[in-house]
Amino acid sequence: MFMKKLGLSIRNDFPIFARNAGVPFAYLDSAATSLKPVCVLDAMRGYYESYSANVSRGVYEMAEQATGAYEASRGVVGKFIGADRPEEIVFARNATEALNLLAAQFGGLIMNEGDGILLSEMEHHANLIPWQELAKHEKCVLHFLPFDIKSGELEWNPDTFASFLKERRIKIVSLVHSSNVLGTINPIKEIFAVAREAGAYTILDAAQSVVHMPIDIKELGADFLVCSGHKMFGPTGIGVLWGRYELLDRMAPYQTGGEMIQDVGLKTSTFKEPPHRFEAGTPHIAGAIGLAEAIRYMQEIGMEEIRNHEKELLAYAREHLLQIKGLHILGPSDIDKRSGVISFMIDGIHPHDVGSFLAQDGVMIRVGDHCAKPLHKKLNITASSRISISIYNDHDDIDAAVNSLTKMVNTFSV
Amino acid sequence: MSMYRQEIIERYRFPRHRGEMKNASVQGEVLNVLCGDELTLYFLFDANKTRVENVTFGGIGCALMTAAADMLCEHLMGKITEELKAFLADDMLKLYGEMPSPSRLKCVLLPYEALRRALAGLA
């Protein structure tokens, strides 16, 4: 099979590197949003230029072409994560919307007063606040798997976990696959196996992981999965909710209106089957087409190839960052347990100053709470600095960050 | 030009007016929603409650906020309440001496917001 070499040699696929007349910059914020390859932009432009009809209703050829491309995108997404059928793929705006949909429509369906929901202390706000709202409405109780401050790993006991879940009447276990701050890859397969055995439904927030490693929902034992197109080389405004069909079929629509109805009367209406039941109004057609192209692009490279490239870069970054005076890395030290991001603190220097200082040197990183305030509170900090990597990153990006950080530490200690 | 000129780094590392004031006449507390940092400005007025006898700031923050707070404390020392009320956001930027990047404007203006908060408590 044709293998693309990653890093420097793949940058030609990403038009943004020509920005500012090609003045080099180190983009180390892909965990916030990834850059877009030209094939994704072409696919979206192709739709708008050549067949930009609405989906699911026109009887002319161009509309059929649009409907065909939109529906085929479901198949591409489904195959990518190991879904049984394309109808299990619901297009949402992003992972956040998919989680809100789940909390409202699945949570609302199965939760009773006093039932429990299990999350972890390292969740992104997207996988926390929708459940807080559900807990408020349904009078159910939130529980949290803690993480160890030093290792950055979830603390759970496989031997007592089943009884823990039963005692607390946990009906939903919703966990982040890999932390957007600590980088920790959680033992989802093991946790979900016990959870399902104990009668709980499992939801995987794969927003951070799906772009970094192969994912098979059956192997992981998930009932639902959510992810965002823009973090996986696709456009903004398109996200994915995958759910087992029989569960989706039990859920009521999240939003109502056009496209999602079967029959409409003045006082009552009936709704379509999943996935269309959950896609009210004209969907983000170009977004779905772009996302499918982004997935083809990743598949052409190979997810194992991506994982290996990034592991090598993470190890390189870790080694060089740790040589900077006063710098402490958050999360696991074992690269096999880490994906995508390296967050860190520097003694005596505020993360927002780190971000601004590096920006002056053309190094783009993320600083702040990364939408994970409870995680930061547990670490007794308000913010951290985060380097995140992707397929187009290479040693030169890490070197640029390390050089700028070294310069900063020197400037701030004179 | 670097956002981190010598004066900013010096005031960040060795602020001259940092410290909690137990006997403050009035104080103003603000939160930077960008990073979660908190800043408090403490004012001690004279017996007539018209002239500032001492100003300090408390809280841990970034270099921009810390330097701006330190500059503001220095500037407000000895001023009368009318002068405090007439001090505007633009004056804060002039005092700071440069325009920060849009994403960091909040950090430099935070001390000014703490001043407004303190003045509200004065009435």
Interface residues (C-beta under 8 A of the other chain):
Chain A: G348 I349 H350 P351 H352 D353 S356 F357 A359 Q360 V367 G368 D369 K373 H376 T382 A383 T411 F412 V414
Chain B: S2 M3 Y4 I9 Y12 R13 L34 C35 G36 D37 G61 C62 A63 L64 S101 S103 R104 C107
